[in-house]
Amino acid sequence: MPQRPPIFRPHDRPKRDDSAYDRNRGTAAQRGYDSRWQRFRAVYIQHNPLCRRCKAKGRITATKEVHHIVPLRDAPERKYDTDNLEPLCKSCHSKATRKERK
């Protein structure tokens, strides 16, 4: 029986330490993403199935995240405002969130 070739996994790569950030971040419910938000999010994704940023670049990618353009911590009253929401794939949402943190 043929064997799979070994996979190269470098061990000297430093790991990111996000533990302090995660401790201060709080749970999803503490950040405002409760069961009502989960239901709203499901309907929003159903109506917006494609990532907006990928679509603008000519790619077709499924929406996995709903991004608040103005962060929820800055404008909690705009939580359900569809003008403040953007359907994004996981990759685009990670990039947008990383940019907001800096």
C-alpha positions as CSV (number, residue, x, y, z in Angstrom):
1,M,0.0,0.0,0.0
2,P,1.5,3.4,-1.0
3,Q,2.4,5.8,1.8
4,R,1.7,9.5,1.8
5,P,4.8,11.7,1.7
6,P,5.7,13.5,4.9
7,I,4.2,17.0,5.5
8,F,6.6,19.8,6.2
9,R,5.6,21.6,9.4
10,P,8.2,24.1,10.7
11,H,8.5,24.1,14.5
12,D,10.4,27.3,14.9
13,R,7.5,29.5,13.8
14,P,6.5,31.8,16.8
15,K,2.9,31.4,17.9
16,R,0.8,34.5,18.4
17,D,-0.3,35.1,22.0
18,D,-3.8,36.5,21.9
19,S,-4.7,35.3,25.4
20,A,-4.8,38.8,26.9
21,Y,-7.0,40.1,24.1
22,D,-9.3,37.1,24.4
23,R,-9.6,37.5,28.2
24,N,-10.7,41.1,27.9
25,R,-12.9,40.5,24.9
26,G,-15.8,38.8,26.7
27,T,-18.3,36.3,25.3
28,A,-20.4,36.8,22.2
29,A,-23.4,37.4,24.4
30,Q,-21.5,40.0,26.4
31,R,-20.5,41.8,23.2
32,G,-24.1,42.0,22.1
33,Y,-24.6,39.0,19.9
34,D,-27.5,37.3,21.6
35,S,-30.1,34.9,20.2
36,R,-32.1,37.7,18.6
37,W,-28.9,38.8,16.7
38,Q,-28.3,35.1,15.6
39,R,-31.8,35.0,14.0
40,F,-31.4,38.4,12.4
41,R,-28.0,37.4,11.1
42,A,-29.4,34.1,9.5
43,V,-32.1,36.1,7.7
44,Y,-29.6,38.7,6.5
45,I,-27.3,36.1,5.1
46,Q,-30.2,34.4,3.4
47,H,-31.0,37.7,1.6
48,N,-27.3,38.5,1.0
49,P,-25.6,35.1,0.1
50,L,-22.4,36.5,-1.5
51,C,-19.5,38.4,0.0
52,R,-19.7,42.0,-1.1
53,R,-16.0,42.7,-1.3
54,C,-15.2,39.5,-3.2
55,K,-18.1,40.3,-5.6
56,A,-16.6,43.7,-6.3
57,K,-13.3,42.0,-7.3
58,G,-15.1,39.6,-9.6
59,R,-15.0,36.5,-7.3
60,I,-18.0,34.5,-6.1
61,T,-17.7,33.7,-2.4
62,A,-20.4,32.7,0.1
63,T,-21.2,35.0,3.0
64,K,-20.1,33.6,6.3
65,E,-20.0,36.7,8.5
66,V,-22.1,39.9,8.9
67,H,-19.8,42.9,9.5
68,H,-20.8,46.1,11.3
69,I,-19.2,48.9,9.2
70,V,-19.4,51.2,12.3
71,P,-18.4,48.9,15.1
72,L,-21.1,47.8,17.5
73,R,-19.1,49.2,20.5
74,D,-19.2,52.7,18.9
75,A,-22.8,52.7,17.8
76,P,-24.9,50.0,19.6
77,E,-28.1,51.6,18.4
78,R,-27.1,50.6,14.8
79,K,-27.0,46.9,15.6
80,Y,-29.9,46.0,13.3
81,D,-29.4,48.9,10.8
82,T,-29.0,47.2,7.4
83,D,-27.2,50.3,6.1
84,N,-24.5,49.5,8.7
85,L,-24.1,45.9,7.8
86,E,-21.9,44.2,5.2
87,P,-22.1,40.5,4.1
88,L,-18.5,39.2,4.0
89,C,-16.7,35.9,3.7
90,K,-14.5,34.7,6.5
91,S,-11.3,36.0,4.9
92,C,-12.7,39.5,4.1
93,H,-14.2,39.8,7.6
94,S,-10.8,38.9,9.2
95,K,-9.1,41.5,7.1
96,A,-11.7,44.2,8.0
97,T,-11.6,43.3,11.7
98,R,-7.8,43.4,11.8
99,K,-7.8,46.8,10.1
100,E,-10.2,48.1,12.8
101,R,-8.1,46.8,15.6
102,K,-5.0,48.8,14.5
